[in-house]
Amino acid sequence: MNGSQMQCWTWQNGSDWINKSCTTVHHYHMIYVIETILLPSFVGIICSTGLIGNVLILFTIIRSIRKTIPDIYICNLAVADLVHVTGMPFLIHQWAQGGEWVFGSTLCTIITSLDSCNQFSCCAIMTAMSLDRYLALVHPFRLTSFRTKSKTIKINLCLWAISLILALPVWTHAKVIKFKDGLESCAIDLTSPQDILWYTLYHTLTSFFFPLPLILICYILILCYTWDIHQENMKTGRYNPAIPRTRLKRLTKMVLVLVSIFVVSSAPYHVMQLVNLEITQPTTAYYIGYYTSICLSYASSGINPFLYILLSGNFRRKLSGCTKIQLKVTERELINIESTVKLSN
């Protein structure tokens, strides 16, 4: 790459084919820099923040005495993001090495499959959370027997099982592929263009375009319900107890922001996957857009934990409570140490 670039700069502007050669060299050099330096660096930052944030979320929820139904969904989202973050270092290493995979075929299958499973599970949990918010706000006294902690846990276990089943094509086709130039890279081995087409459509529809309308419908119905109640209060000039409580509004706001982040981070990636089916000769702009969409798709795993803390007052109180308990234990240990020292003296 460097030798070709030097030769390119040595030539004078004498003919069209020389200019095209220079353009091609600059194109591949830019792609090389993006793949081996910029992409691994950005995803590495996401990996670090996501690891700290999601461990903090899980620690807070597990230590809290009173766990709510939204806590169960948030805990499962944190587990999914943590699984996602755990596999990132292997992908970062492959990008930084120019696509070379050195961890073996078995680990390639596991990491790629868990990465795909995470996409399915996150989308499924987001959909279930949206439906739960709709039932809690619009129909608070209906299906109360359905919205229990034990049944919510069972629902999440079913969502994980479904995600593992949906990821079966990745489990069976992800492996280390050896290219003609000797490069061994971890990827999903699809032999024909038709297989690539069907897998892309299958993955995009099941992990994004099918659940997205369900999520949007839930929030449209919530907004319509809230607006109707507000209009009724404006007409009568009095408070209607049917208005959602402040805490439920706060939870709904948090889930709405999480869903918005999910859409913003996932939509570009899935759109680029569909565009990729029609691309025969990728341009520099396409590569930049494609790698930007990859960065966005990973970004939600690092952002979500901090959104829980910022948007949920209840969650901040739980986090503060866990910290106070830890401080009390530490103070008690110090007192015991001081007492032991005094007795020994």
Beta strands, then each sheet from edge to edge (+ up, - down):
strand 1: 174-178
strand 2: 184-188
sheet 1: 1+ 2-
end
